[in-house]
Amino acid sequence: MRICFMAHKAAGLYSPGASLAFGGAEVQLRILAAELARAPGVEVHVMVAGAPREEPVTRDGVTVWTPLAWDAPVARRAAAFARFLGRVKADVVVQRTLSPLSGPIALLCRARGSRFVYMVANDGETDGTHAVYRRPASRMLSRMTFRLADAVVVQNAYQLHNAAALCARKPALIRSSWPLTEQPPAYSPGAYVLWVSRIDRLYKRPELFLDLAARFPAEPFVMIAAPANDQAAYFEACRLRALAMPNVQFVPGVPFAEMDARYRGAKVLVNTSSSEGFPNTFLQAAANKTPLLSLRVDPDGFVEKHACGFSCGDDTELLAERLAALLRDEALRQRMGENARAYVRENHDARRNAESLLALCRRVVGGKTRKDG
């Protein structure tokens, strides 16, 4: 079976110096691609955007194609995918993160004889609040994705409930994945309060983390921040504000391979997002025994239900209260960090999730694979 993953800008994730400029959806696709590449009889390709090259390269057993730049015009992206699909002849195409191109990609797959699997990346894609639904044309093209997909994969129970009304077939629940190390990290009391995300005004709300830091002037805060493509002025405003705060360290990028150490060095990970699917930052922090403090996002209520940290119902006053409680109680932080890692081990194991995705791909193909030629 030949499976092709489509990512928006994940080329750098296959380079040693890859940084957090690459989003959570791209990280998830790489994790699953690497796991599936180990399966007998499975050939895995990834189409990414980046510095264009004519021929593919192989990384982690995965054939990586970079046919166009990440900022290429929409028409050029669609044409590049059509050419790529004809060349690779995938049995199944897996795409994640909704865009106006998702529906046309599903149509191209149907025309080429490939099956199309769509993976939901954000709650807003299923409840109608995603930015892609604001314009009638992009809303129509995006909704088409769910009807045309041979299978739709969701991350949590909230998405599963909402997607059922959008899809032609019953959605499948496969939670976000993380490859845990065999040996768990040793406990660390941590030295700072951590925030990791894009500088995005609508979804990530970094200014709320800076507001929180202002309330704890004696506590070190670290902000690992990647720019959003269309918000350069906002990125600069947040950077300048952070630099003016003596207890905040603003880090504009960290190589992906170094992030585990950053999480292990933190007392707590703070999330200020208004909407997510299942944040990779939660998974990586939890894998490193770092407790979670979320202003709003708590997929399926796991943070509170499994005592992995605190969720604050979008209440900034409660966020400050919960942070104060964590900072003064190291035993509480240690207990919640242990709970968080146990939760990831039981619910987000990358190997088990890859097996579930492969079984889904085999079902949609129906035992028939494409012939080369």
N, C-alpha and C positions, 0 to 999 in steps of 0.2 A: 504494500500500500504506500502511495506517495501522498504525503500531507504537506500542505503549504500554509504557513502562518504569515499574516500580513500585519506589519507594525508601521506606525507613522514615522518615527524618527529614532529607531533603536539601533542604528548602525554602530554607534559608539559603545553600546553594551558589549560588543564583541571585540573591543580594544582594551588593552591593559589600563589605560588612563580614563576609562569611562567615568563620567561624573553624573550628578543628580539632575542634569539637564534633561534626562530621559525619564519619562513618566511611568506611573505604576502599571499601566496597561502593557507597556513594552517590557517591563521587568517580568510580568506574569507570563507573557508569551515566550520569553527566553527560557524561563524555568521549565515550562511545559515542553518546549521544543527539545531541550537538552535531555529531559527524561524520556520522551518518546523515541529519540534517536537511539536509545539503548535497546529498544524492543526489537526482537527478531522480525525480519520481513517488513520493517517500516523505514521508509526513506523520508527524511524531514528537510524541507526547504523553508527559508524565511526571506520574505521580500521586505526590505527596509528602505528608508530614505536617508541620504547622507551624501558623501562625496561620490558622485556617480562613477561606476566602473563597468566595463563591458562584460567581464567574466566573473563568475562567483568565486568566493573563497570558502574554505571549510573551517569551522570553529566548533569545538565540542561535539564533533560528529554531525553537525548541522551545516547544510549548504546555504550560504548567506549571499543573497543577491541585492545589489544596490544600483538599480537602474536609473534613479533620478535623485535630484536634490530635494531636501525636506521642504523647501519653500517653493517648489515648482508650482506653476498654475494648475488649477483643477483639471482643465482639459488635458494637459500634458500628463498628469497623474493617471487619469482614466486610460489614455492611450498606452502609457507604459505598462499598466496592469494587463491590458488586453494582449499586448505583445508577450509579456512575461508568461501569462497563462497558456498561450499557445506554445511557448517554448518548453515550459516545465511539465505541462500535461498532468496536473495534479488530480488525484482522485477526490480529495477533499481540500477546500480552502477554509481556513479558520481566520476570522477577522474579529478584532476587539476594538471598542470605542466607536460610538455612533457619530457619523458625519453624513453630509449630503451625498457622499460617494458610496456609502454602504449599500443603499438600494441598487444603484447601477452595477456595483460589483456583483451583487447577487444575481442580477440579470445576465451579466457576462458569464458567470459560472454556469448558469443554466444553458446558455447558448453554446458553451464549449463542452458541455457534458460533465462538468465537475460538480460535486456536491458542495453546498455552502453552509457553514456553521458560523453563527454569529454569537459572540460572547459579550454580555452586558458588562460595562465598566463602571457605571454610576447609577445610583438610585433614580436620578432625574430622567434617565432614558426610559424608564418604565412608568413613572408617575406623571410625566408630561411637563416637568419643571426645568428640564435641560435647556440650555441656551439655543440648541439647534432647532427647537420647536417654535422659536419666536417669529420666524418668517414663514409665510405659507408654503413657498416652494421647497425650502429645506425640510419643513415639517412633513410634507407629502413624501419626499424622497426617503426621509428617515423612517417614517412609519412603514413604508414599503419593505424595508429590510426585514421586519418581523414576519410579514406575510410570505415573503419569498424564501426565507431561510429554510433549509431542510431540517435544521435543528437550532434551537436557541438555548444558550447556557446562561444561567443566572448565578449570582454569588450568595444570595441570602434569601430568607423567607419573605421579606418585604418585596423584593424584586420578583420572586416566584409568583406571589399573589397578583401583582400588577401586570406582569407580562402575560399571564394566562389569557387576558382579554385582547392582547395584541397579536398573538401568534396563531399561525395556522395549525400548529401542533403543540402538544403539551411541552412547556419548557423543562429543561433538565437542571437540577441544582448540583453544581460542582463548586465548592468553596475555593477561595483564593489559596494559592499554594506557596509553601516555603520549604526549601531543602534544609532540614536540620542537620547539624553536625552530630556524629555519633557520641562525642563526649560533650556534655553540657558545659557551658562556661562557669568558672568559679564566681561566686557572689562578689560583687563590688558595691560599696556604699554609695559610689557616685560622687561627682564634684560639681555638677551644674544641672540646671533645668534646660531641657532640649526641645527645639522645634525644628522639624524637617519638612520642607515642602517647596512648591512653586510660590513665587510672589504674585498671587492672583487675588484681585479684589473681591470677585464675586463668590468664589468657592472656598478659598483657603483662608482669607481674612487675617493676614499676618499682623495687621495693626493691633488686633486684640491681644496677641502675644506680647507686643511691645507695651501695651497698656498694663498687662499683668506684670511685666518686668518692672515697670515704674512703681508698682505697689510693694515690691520686695527689693529695695535698693541695696541691701547688704548681701543679696544672693546672686551668684553668677548665673547668667542666662546665655545660652548659645543658640544662634539662629543659623541653620544651614539652609541656604535659600538659592533656588534656581529661578532665573527670569522666565516669565510667561512670554510667549512670542509677541503678543500684541500689547504689552503693558510696560514698556520701557520706562516711561515717566514715573509710573507708580513704583516700580522696582527701585528707581533712584531715590524717590522720596522715602521709602522704607529704609533703604541703606543709610541715607544721611541721618534719619532719625535714630537708627540703631547706633551709629557711630558716635552720636552726641550723648549716648547714655553710658556712663562709666561701668555699669554692671552687665552690659550686653556685648557679646562678641558676634559680629556678623561675618559669616563665612559664605562667600558666593558660589562655592562648589567644592565637593570632596570626591575623590575617586571612589567609585562604587565599592571597590575591594577593601577600602579603609573604613567603611561605614559601621561594620560590626564593632570596631574599637570605639567609635564615637557613641554608640548606644550603650556599650558596657560602661563607659565613663559617666553616664548620666544618672541622676537621682530619679528622674521621671521624664517621660515623653509627654509633651502637651500637644493636643490637636485642637485647632480653632476653626476647622472647616464647617461650612454650612451644609455641605452634601458630599457624600463619597459613595463608593460601592463597598469595598472593604480595603482600607488603606494598607499598602505594603509597609508603611512605617509602623503600623500596629504589629504586623507579623514579625518584622525584623527586630523591633524593640522587644517584643515578647520572647522571641527566640534567644535574646541576650539577657533575659531576666530583668528587663526594665519595666517598672509599672507604668500604667497608662492613665492619663488624665485628659478626658475629652470634654470639650465645651458642649458639643451637640451630637456628634456622630457616635453611634453605638450599635453596629449591625447585629440584629437579632437579640439585642440586649446583653451581649456576651460579656462586656466589660464589667458590669455590675453582677450579672448572674454567676459568673465564674470567679468573682473577686479578683479580677486582674488589675483593678484600679478604680477610678471613679468616672462617672458620666454625669454631666451637670445640666442637662435639659436646656441648653442655650442661656443659662443664667450666669453672667459674669461674676456676680457677687459670690455665688456658690463655688465657681471655679477658684476664686481666690481663697475661700475657706478650705476647700479640699486640698489645695496646694500647701497651705500652711500646715494642715494636718500631716501630710506626707513628709514635709521637710523636718518636722520636729520628731518624727517617729521612724527611726531606721528599721526597727523590727517589722513595722507595717509595710514598709517599702520592700523589704526582703521577702515577706510572705506573699505579697501581691505579685512580685516578680517571678517567684517560683510557680504560682498559680498560672501566670500568663504563659510561661513556657510549656507547662503541662497542657494547657488549652490548645496551643498551636500543635503540639505533638499529636493530640487526639483528633483534631478537626481539620488540619490544613497540611497534612503530609503530602509533599509533592509527588512522591512515587505512587501513592494510592490515587491521587487525583488524575495523574497521567494515565493510569490504567482505566479509570472511568471515562476519560475523554477518548481514549483509543476504542473502547467498547462502543461509545456513541458514534464515532466515525465509521466503524465497521457496520453498525446498524444502518446508517444513512446510505452507505454505499451498497448495502444489501448483498455482499459477497462478490460483487463485480468490481474489478479495478480497471483503470484506463490502460489501453495498450499504447506502447511507444510507437511513434511513427507519424 
